[in-house]
Amino acid sequence: MKNTKNAYTMKLTQTLLALTATLSAANAAIVFTDSFDYTVDNAFLAEGGWTTVIDTGSGLGANSATGVMWGNPGASGEAALEYNYTTTLVAGDVISMDATIVRNTSGYIYGKEIILWDGADSGTRVSKVDDSQAGNIVTTTSYTVTQDDINAGLTQVIFKYSHDGNWGETADVTFDIVSVPEPTSTALLGLGGLALILRRRR
């Protein structure tokens, strides 16, 4: 009888712990994506959903129906796009940027920058990660929001994507945020129920 009770208790414990892990699991959300497949040329704002276009170099564009962003910063300019994500961040959020490159050889350089700010004053912008990567080694760029960031009022993110060298070409970009929430009330109730059952069976 004692072995049966122990087996039941162990099974119940495993079930409730699995429930807690499921309810408290990280939530990944794609917050922005663009395949540059516009109906008119260079529709970064109207169709792509970008917030800002920075074209101070040799050129930046996306020809209609080609599904390709092209650009060259030239000697001292920029060929970049920015997307302002306005949902408030919390400590522990993992911000990531990915891109699919067309001209994916070492002669082309691509930039991915994660900027935090207060959402209102451009003077509060702080670059947290600024990656310039050759086309043959473009990888995910990520940053984890800290409590210090939140305390400093840096509660929103700007994603900046750029062509940093030569006439690069990009097929698409995807930006996401993985949030790790506090344990849900359901999970906490489950743990409380487990504690009560275990106490009664002692």
Backbone hydrogen bonds in HBPLUS format (Angstrom, degrees):
<---DONOR---> <-ACCEPTOR-->    atom                        ^
c    i                          cat <-CA-CA->   ^        H-A-AA   ^      H-
h    n   atom  resd res      DA  || num        DHA   H-A  angle D-A-AA Bond
n    s   type  num  typ     dist DA aas  dist angle  dist       angle   num
A0005-LYS N   A0001-MET O   3.03 MM   4  6.36 156.0  2.09 149.3 155.2     1
A0006-ASN N   A0002-LYS O   2.93 MM   4  6.20 157.8  1.98 148.8 155.3     2
A0007-ALA N   A0003-ASN O   2.90 MM   4  6.09 156.7  1.96 146.2 152.3     3
A0008-TYR N   A0004-THR O   2.96 MM   4  6.17 155.9  2.02 145.7 152.4     4
A0009-THR N   A0005-LYS O   2.86 MM   4  6.06 162.7  1.89 150.8 155.7     5
A0010-MET N   A0006-ASN O   2.92 MM   4  6.11 158.8  1.96 147.6 153.4     6
A0011-LYS N   A0007-ALA O   2.97 MM   4  6.15 159.2  2.01 146.4 151.9     7
A0012-LEU N   A0008-TYR O   2.91 MM   4  6.13 162.1  1.95 152.1 157.1     8
A0013-THR N   A0009-THR O   2.89 MM   4  6.07 156.9  1.95 147.1 153.9     9
A0014-GLN N   A0010-MET O   2.98 MM   4  6.22 161.6  2.01 150.2 154.3    10
A0015-THR N   A0011-LYS O   2.99 MM   4  6.21 156.9  2.05 148.7 155.0    11
A0016-LEU N   A0012-LEU O   3.00 MM   4  6.21 167.2  2.02 154.8 157.3    12
A0017-LEU N   A0013-THR O   2.98 MM   4  6.10 156.5  2.04 150.0 156.9    13
A0018-ALA N   A0014-GLN O   2.98 MM   4  6.08 151.7  2.06 142.0 149.7    14
A0019-LEU N   A0015-THR O   2.97 MM   4  6.24 150.8  2.06 143.8 152.0    15
A0020-THR N   A0016-LEU O   2.94 MM   4  6.15 158.2  1.99 144.7 150.3    16
A0021-ALA N   A0017-LEU O   2.96 MM   4  6.18 158.8  2.01 146.3 151.7    17
A0022-THR N   A0018-ALA O   2.97 MM   4  6.17 153.9  2.04 144.7 151.7    18
A0023-LEU N   A0019-LEU O   2.95 MM   4  6.16 167.8  1.97 156.3 158.9    19
A0024-SER N   A0020-THR O   3.00 MM   4  6.02 142.1  2.15 143.9 153.6    20
A0025-ALA N   A0022-THR O   3.38 MM   3  5.24 165.2  2.40 100.8 104.7    21
A0027-ASN N   A0179-SER O   2.75 MM 152  5.20 163.8  1.78 158.9 160.0    22
A0179-SER N   A0027-ASN O   2.90 MM 152  5.20 163.2  1.93 146.0 142.8    23
A0029-ALA N   A0177-ILE O   3.05 MM 148  5.56 149.2  2.15 135.6 145.2    24
A0177-ILE N   A0029-ALA O   2.98 MM 148  5.56 158.7  2.02 154.8 158.4    25
A0031-VAL N   A0175-PHE O   2.91 MM 144  5.87 144.4  2.04 139.9 151.4    26
A0032-PHE N   A0175-PHE O   3.30 MM 143  5.17 148.2  2.41 147.0 141.4    27
A0175-PHE N   A0032-PHE O   2.83 MM 143  5.17 169.5  1.84 157.8 158.3    28
A0034-ASP N   A0173-VAL O   3.12 MM 139  5.56 154.1  2.19 146.4 151.0    29
A0173-VAL N   A0034-ASP O   3.04 MM 139  5.56 148.6  2.15 145.2 155.0    30
A0065-ALA N   A0038-TYR O   2.81 MM  27  5.59 147.9  1.92 151.2 160.4    31
A0042-ASN N   A0062-ALA O   2.83 MM  20  4.79 165.5  1.85 138.1 143.1    32
A0047-GLU N   A0043-ALA O   3.03 MM   4  5.36 150.2  2.12 130.1 139.5    33
A0048-GLY N   A0043-ALA O   2.98 MM   5  6.31 151.2  2.07 154.5 160.1    34
A0050-TRP N   A0044-PHE O   3.09 MM   6  5.76 159.0  2.13 152.4 146.6    35
A0051-THR N   A0082-GLU O   2.76 MM  31  5.65 150.5  1.84 149.2 158.6    36
A0052-THR N   A0082-GLU O   3.13 MM  30  4.99 159.2  2.17 135.5 137.3    37
A0082-GLU N   A0052-THR O   2.91 MM  30  4.99 156.9  1.96 146.8 148.5    38
A0054-ILE N   A0080-ALA O   2.82 MM  26  5.01 170.7  1.83 155.7 152.5    39
A0080-ALA N   A0054-ILE O   2.89 MM  26  5.01 165.0  1.91 146.6 151.3    40
A0056-THR N   A0078-GLU O   2.87 MM  22  5.07 149.4  1.96 145.1 154.3    41
A0058-SER N   A0072-ASN O   2.86 MM  14  5.34 137.7  2.04 138.2 151.3    42
A0072-ASN N   A0059-GLY O   2.90 MM  13  5.57 154.0  1.97 158.9 158.9    43
A0061-GLY N   A0070-TRP O   2.90 MM   9  5.43 162.8  1.93 154.7 154.2    44
A0070-TRP N   A0061-GLY O   2.81 MM   9  5.43 169.8  1.82 158.1 161.4    45
A0066-THR N   A0063-ASN O   3.26 MM   3  5.84 159.3  2.30 137.9 136.4    46
A0069-MET N   A0170-THR O   2.86 MM 101  5.07 166.4  1.88 150.8 154.9    47
A0170-THR N   A0069-MET O   2.83 MM 101  5.07 155.2  1.89 144.9 153.4    48
A0071-GLY N   A0168-GLY O   3.29 MM  97  5.77 143.9  2.43 147.8 150.9    49
A0168-GLY N   A0071-GLY O   3.15 MM  97  5.77 124.5  2.47 176.9 161.7    50
A0077-GLY N   A0073-PRO O   3.01 MM   4  4.86 132.9  2.24 151.7 154.8    51
A0163-HIS N   A0079-ALA O   2.98 MM  84  5.63 160.6  2.02 161.4 166.3    52
A0081-LEU N   A0161-TYR O   2.78 MM  80  5.34 157.7  1.83 158.2 166.0    53
A0161-TYR N   A0081-LEU O   2.86 MM  80  5.34 158.1  1.90 157.1 163.4    54
A0083-TYR N   A0159-PHE O   2.82 MM  76  5.14 153.6  1.88 146.6 155.5    55
A0159-PHE N   A0083-TYR O   2.87 MM  76  5.14 166.0  1.88 152.8 151.4    56
A0085-TYR N   A0157-VAL O   2.96 MM  72  5.60 165.0  1.98 169.8 174.7    57
A0089-LEU N   A0155-THR O   2.75 MM  66  4.99 160.9  1.79 142.3 147.9    58
A0093-ASP N   A0090-VAL O   3.16 MM   3  5.93 163.1  2.19 142.7 144.1    59
A0092-GLY N   A0145-VAL O   2.79 MM  53  5.27 172.6  1.79 140.2 142.4    60
A0145-VAL N   A0093-ASP O   2.81 MM  52  5.32 162.0  1.85 162.2 164.2    61
A0094-VAL N   A0178-VAL O   2.86 MM  84  4.99 164.8  1.88 143.5 148.4    62
A0178-VAL N   A0094-VAL O   2.84 MM  84  4.99 161.2  1.88 141.3 146.5    63
A0095-ILE N   A0143-TYR O   2.75 MM  48  5.20 167.1  1.77 163.4 159.4    64
A0143-TYR N   A0095-ILE O   2.83 MM  48  5.20 142.2  1.97 145.0 154.8    65
A0096-SER N   A0176-ASP O   2.88 MM  80  5.35 163.1  1.91 161.5 161.3    66
A0176-ASP N   A0096-SER O   3.02 MM  80  5.35 158.6  2.07 140.0 146.7    67
A0097-MET N   A0141-THR O   2.77 MM  44  5.15 144.7  1.90 148.4 159.4    68
A0141-THR N   A0097-MET O   3.05 MM  44  5.15 166.6  2.06 148.7 152.4    69
A0098-ASP N   A0174-THR O   2.87 MM  76  5.22 153.0  1.95 154.9 162.9    70
A0174-THR N   A0098-ASP O   2.92 MM  76  5.22 160.2  1.96 141.9 143.6    71
A0100-THR N   A0172-ASP O   2.88 MM  72  5.31 163.2  1.90 149.1 152.8    72
A0171-ALA N   A0100-THR O   2.78 MM  71  5.41 157.1  1.83 156.3 163.0    73
A0102-VAL N   A0169-GLU O   2.92 MM  67  5.25 164.3  1.95 136.2 138.1    74
A0104-ASN N   A0102-VAL O   3.11 MM   2  5.54 119.8  2.49 106.5  90.3    75
A0108-TYR N   A0105-THR O   3.24 MM   3  6.12 170.8  2.25 128.5 129.5    76
A0135-GLY N   A0108-TYR O   2.71 MM  27  5.29 139.2  1.87 160.9 164.0    77
A0109-ILE N   A0165-GLY O   3.11 MM  56  4.62 166.4  2.13 130.3 132.7    78
A0164-ASP N   A0109-ILE O   2.78 MM  55  5.03 138.7  1.95 123.9 133.4    79
A0110-TYR N   A0133-GLN O   2.83 MM  23  5.31 166.1  1.85 148.6 152.1    80
A0133-GLN N   A0110-TYR O   2.76 MM  23  5.31 164.9  1.78 158.0 158.5    81
A0111-GLY N   A0162-SER O   2.75 MM  51  4.76 175.8  1.75 138.6 139.7    82
A0162-SER N   A0111-GLY O   2.93 MM  51  4.76 162.1  1.96 136.7 137.5    83
A0112-LYS N   A0131-ASP O   2.85 MM  19  5.23 152.9  1.92 147.1 156.0    84
A0131-ASP N   A0112-LYS O   2.91 MM  19  5.23 164.7  1.93 153.3 148.1    85
A0113-GLU N   A0160-LYS O   2.85 MM  47  4.98 164.8  1.87 152.6 156.1    86
A0160-LYS N   A0113-GLU O   2.94 MM  47  4.98 165.6  1.96 157.3 157.0    87
A0114-ILE N   A0129-VAL O   2.86 MM  15  5.24 153.8  1.92 146.1 154.8    88
A0128-LYS N   A0114-ILE O   2.86 MM  14  5.71 163.2  1.89 162.6 168.2    89
A0129-VAL N   A0114-ILE O   3.42 MM  15  5.24 157.1  2.48 136.5 140.1    90
A0115-ILE N   A0158-ILE O   3.01 MM  43  5.00 168.4  2.02 154.2 156.0    91
A0158-ILE N   A0115-ILE O   2.71 MM  43  5.00 158.7  1.75 152.7 158.6    92
A0116-LEU N   A0126-VAL O   2.92 MM  10  5.32 160.2  1.95 155.6 151.5    93
A0126-VAL N   A0116-LEU O   2.78 MM  10  5.32 154.1  1.84 159.0 167.3    94
A0117-TRP N   A0156-GLN O   3.03 MM  39  5.50 152.1  2.11 143.2 148.2    95
A0156-GLN N   A0117-TRP O   3.03 MM  39  5.50 151.9  2.11 165.8 166.2    96
A0124-THR N   A0121-ASP O   2.92 MM   3  5.70 169.1  1.93 124.7 128.1    97
A0125-ARG N   A0122-SER O   3.26 MM   3  5.60 167.8  2.28 112.0 114.6    98
A0137-ILE N   A0134-ALA O   2.93 MM   3  5.56 167.8  1.94 125.3 129.3    99
A0150-ILE N   A0146-THR O   3.29 MM   4  6.71 159.5  2.34 145.3 149.2   100
A0151-ASN N   A0147-GLN O   2.84 MM   4  6.08 161.8  1.88 152.6 158.1   101
A0152-ALA N   A0148-ASP O   3.00 MM   4  6.13 137.8  2.18 139.4 149.9   102
A0152-ALA N   A0149-ASP O   3.14 MM   3  5.16 128.1  2.43  94.6 108.2   103
A0154-LEU N   A0149-ASP O   2.94 MM   5  5.21 152.8  2.02 159.5 150.6   104
A0153-GLY N   A0150-ILE O   2.97 MM   3  5.13 159.6  2.01 108.8 114.1   105
A0155-THR N   A0153-GLY O   3.06 MM   2  5.59 126.9  2.36 105.7  90.6   106
A0168-GLY N   A0166-ASN O   2.99 MM   2  5.77 128.1  2.26 108.5  93.2   107
A0188-LEU N   A0184-THR O   3.01 MM   4  6.34 158.5  2.06 151.6 157.6   108
A0189-LEU N   A0185-SER O   2.88 MM   4  6.09 154.4  1.95 147.6 154.4   109
A0190-GLY N   A0186-THR O   2.92 MM   4  6.17 150.0  2.01 144.8 153.4   110
A0191-LEU N   A0187-ALA O   3.01 MM   4  6.36 155.2  2.08 148.9 154.6   111
A0192-GLY N   A0188-LEU O   2.95 MM   4  6.19 152.9  2.03 144.3 152.2   112
A0193-GLY N   A0189-LEU O   2.84 MM   4  6.09 155.2  1.90 149.0 155.4   113
A0194-LEU N   A0190-GLY O   2.98 MM   4  6.23 152.8  2.05 144.9 152.4   114
A0195-ALA N   A0191-LEU O   3.00 MM   4  6.27 159.8  2.04 148.3 152.8   115
A0196-LEU N   A0192-GLY O   3.04 MM   4  6.31 155.0  2.11 146.8 153.4   116
A0197-ILE N   A0193-GLY O   2.99 MM   4  6.22 162.3  2.02 151.7 156.0   117
A0198-LEU N   A0194-LEU O   2.95 MM   4  6.13 167.6  1.96 155.7 159.3   118
A0199-ARG N   A0195-ALA O   2.99 MM   4  6.13 149.8  2.08 140.7 149.1   119
A0200-ARG N   A0196-LEU O   3.05 MM   4  6.32 156.7  2.10 148.5 153.9   120
A0201-ARG N   A0197-ILE O   3.11 MM   4  6.33 139.9  2.27 145.2 155.8   121
A0202-ARG N   A0199-ARG O   3.32 MM   3  5.50 159.7  2.36 103.4 109.4   122
